[in-house]
Amino acid sequence: MGSAIAMTARARQVSLLPSGVALRFEWKGLRIIASVDGQELHVSMSRPDRYPTWEEIKAVKALFWDDEADVIMFLPPASEYVNVHPNCFHLYGDPAGRRRWRLGSILEVFRPR
């Protein structure tokens, strides 16, 4: 139990990292990479043998955000996929959980620059 608390505390430290710096670790069979991309916390998770389950996705969300934080898992059109790992999912949200996602803000984050 103590290691789970330590992992949560360490994982939440990612919100203090400078933009572009990544935190990488393995947890319960998942490979996790977290970084602050501009104003967003981006967390990717993968397994070597299969997709992460819904329970695993929720557990990873709980490592980085509070229960009431809005976090999205965005699925772009197939022609725009950039995922190079076959079993990887990505979560995006405010590092401190302060902002609520709205359709307008979601579209703004992914607008081509």
C-alpha positions in Angstrom: 0.0 0.0 0.0 2.8 2.4 0.8 4.3 2.0 -2.7 1.0 2.9 -4.3 0.8 6.1 -2.3 4.4 6.9 -3.2 3.7 6.2 -6.9 0.7 8.5 -6.8 2.7 11.3 -5.1 5.6 10.8 -7.6 3.2 10.7 -10.6 1.4 13.9 -9.6 4.8 15.7 -9.5 4.6 15.7 -13.4 2.5 18.9 -13.2 5.6 20.7 -11.8 7.8 19.6 -14.8 8.8 22.2 -17.4 6.9 22.0 -20.6 8.3 19.2 -22.8 9.9 17.2 -20.0 8.6 13.6 -19.6 8.2 11.3 -16.7 8.5 7.7 -17.7 7.8 4.6 -15.6 6.2 1.2 -15.5 3.3 0.5 -13.2 1.3 -2.7 -12.8 2.4 -3.9 -16.3 1.7 -0.6 -18.0 4.3 1.6 -19.6 3.4 5.2 -18.8 4.8 8.5 -20.2 3.6 11.8 -18.8 4.5 15.3 -19.9 3.2 18.8 -19.8 2.5 19.9 -23.4 1.9 23.6 -23.2 -1.1 24.0 -20.8 -2.1 20.3 -21.0 -0.9 17.2 -19.1 -0.5 14.4 -21.7 -0.3 10.9 -20.3 0.2 7.9 -22.6 -0.1 4.3 -21.5 0.6 1.0 -23.2 1.0 -2.7 -22.6 3.3 -4.9 -24.8 0.7 -7.6 -25.2 -2.7 -5.9 -25.4 -4.7 -2.7 -25.1 -5.1 -1.3 -21.6 -8.4 -2.2 -20.1 -11.0 0.3 -19.0 -10.1 -0.4 -15.3 -6.4 0.3 -16.1 -7.3 3.5 -17.9 -9.3 4.7 -14.9 -6.4 3.7 -12.6 -3.9 5.7 -14.6 -6.3 8.7 -14.6 -6.4 8.4 -10.8 -2.6 8.6 -10.7 -2.5 12.0 -12.3 -5.9 13.7 -11.7 -8.5 14.0 -9.0 -11.7 12.0 -9.3 -13.7 15.0 -10.5 -11.2 16.2 -13.1 -12.3 16.1 -16.7 -9.9 14.1 -18.8 -10.3 13.2 -22.5 -9.1 10.3 -24.6 -9.2 11.7 -28.2 -9.8 9.5 -31.2 -8.9 11.4 -34.4 -9.9 10.4 -37.9 -8.0 7.3 -39.1 -6.1 9.4 -41.7 -4.6 11.5 -38.9 -3.4 8.7 -36.6 0.1 9.4 -35.3 0.2 6.5 -32.7 3.2 4.3 -33.5 2.5 1.8 -30.7 -0.3 -0.6 -31.4 -1.5 -0.8 -27.8 -1.2 2.8 -26.7 -3.8 5.2 -25.4 -3.5 8.9 -24.6 -5.2 11.0 -21.9 -5.2 14.8 -21.9 -6.3 17.2 -19.1 -5.3 20.2 -17.1 -2.3 19.4 -14.8 -4.1 20.7 -11.8 -7.6 19.5 -12.9 -8.8 23.2 -12.8 -10.3 23.5 -16.2 -13.5 21.7 -17.4 -13.4 20.4 -20.9 -15.9 21.9 -23.3 -16.3 21.1 -27.0 -14.8 24.5 -28.0 -11.7 24.0 -25.9 -11.2 20.4 -27.1 -11.3 21.6 -30.7 -8.9 24.4 -30.0 -6.3 22.1 -28.5 -6.2 19.9 -31.6 -6.5 22.7 -34.2 -3.6 22.5 -36.7 -1.1 25.3 -36.2 
